[in-house]
């Protein structure tokens, strides 16, 4: 196994993904696992996956990029943000690292990107984990409205995280609030975030998927959802598990939109076993 220090894992690396300087975190060895973060102010691969990268890297080669428009990845001035743009960027990231086949863990928006990847090139994917991901039956929730309406400040970030993201408010520390706020207020970050969802030149809200598209996904899928999710209701996961040909659903009680943070140990165990193969779960 490749050993990576916590500081080096946090700092990450950069790669040119078809002209976009892309920041990512990578560690471990073995089968490839791609982790795709969600959307939201101050979001990044590290913010989403900091409690999961190390444990999963004990069994797999994990890679977590900042998708274009987020985190430390370059934000080209002429880019048009859309599901197609984000999905293409992820493919180019994998190509830049020479990765032909991978499993994918997608959080929220990252889950929708994972489904688009399964439609694009199913032969390049092994297994999918969809965590708090939008899907069939998704509506605009109060949580999504609050995410979109955010204006950078410590107070606004604290209110957003405590009200909509976690059942256990104790995980919303001042350090977490400050880190997310500072990322949301970094040069160009808020402008890009607002553009994705409010500028008519972009299509960040166009994330719909049909029942036919879902039913065509033949990969083994694990859906993970918080029962008290206020951003993507758990009913969406029930809709998806009924439509996907080969899917399991794990619902975490007393848990909101951040299953990978609020129930990190359980998440890492469930996902690790699923990615290793069903025979490992007996």
Secondary structure, 3 states (H helix, E strand, C coil): CCCCCHHHHHHCEEEEECCEEEEEEEECCCCEEEEECCCCCCCCHHHHHCCCHHHHHCCCEEEEECCCCCCCCCCCCCCCCEHHHHHHHHHHHHHHCCCCCEEEEEECHHHHHHHHHHHHCHHHEEEEEEECCCCCCCCCCHHHHHHHHCCCCHHHHHHHHHHHCCCCHHHCCHHHHHHHHHHHCCCCHHHHHHHHHHCCCCECCCCCCCHHHHHCCCCEEEEEEECCCCCCCHHHHHHHHHHCCCEEEEEECCCCCCHHHHCHHHHHHHHHHHHHCHHHHC
